[in-house]
């Protein structure tokens, strides 16, 4: 698998690891606040993270992300 947008920083935040072996996570390119929610089998998730050289979202970034996601889901 090729790296997506190799010149951009990529971020991941795990939402949940399900009982049937799937990883639900946020994936962002460039800015943490602009993200998509994805679901992959555990091994595919690990490969995805390695191929894309992702950074895991820090606690500070997580706070901003949670606020931003609530605004998108529920409005201001």
N, C-alpha and C positions, 0 to 999 in steps of 0.2 A: 504494500500500500504506500502511496506517495503522501508526503506531507502537504496538508492544505495550507495555502498562503504562507510559504516559507519565510517571508520577510516580516511577518506580523507575530506579535506575542499572543499566545493562546492560553485560555484559562478553563479550569474545570472545577465544579463544586458538586460533590456527590450529594444527592437528595436522599436516596434510599437504595439499599441492596436487598432485593426481594428474596423470599424463601425459595423461589424456583431458579435462582442464580442470575437474575438480571440486575443491571446497575442503571438506576435512573439518575440523570445528572444534568446540570446546566453546562453548556459549552459556549464560550465567548471568544471572539477574535478582536484584538485591539483594545476594546473597552469592556470591562466586566459587566456594565449595566446593559449592554446590547448582547443578549444571549438567546439561545434556544434550549429547549428541554429535550433531551434525547434518552433513549433506552436501548441498551446493548447487552448481550450476554457477557458475563464477567470476563472471559478470555478476550473477547472482541474489544471490550472496554480497555483492558490493559494494553492491547496492541494499538488501539486508537490513540491512547495517551502517549505511548512511546513514539509512534510514528509522527505525531504532531508536536512533540516536545512541549507538552502542556505544563503550566504551573498551576498548582492548586491554590484556590482563592484563600487569601489571608482572612483573619477575623475582622479586620477593619473593612476590607472589601466586601465581606459577607454581610456586614451591617448595611452598607449602602445598597447592596444587591437585594437584600430582603425588603428594604423600603421601596426600591424601584419596582420590584416584582409585585408588591401589594398594590402600588399605584396602577400598574398595567392591568392587574386582575380586577380591582374594585373601584378604580377611579380616584380622584382627589378627595 
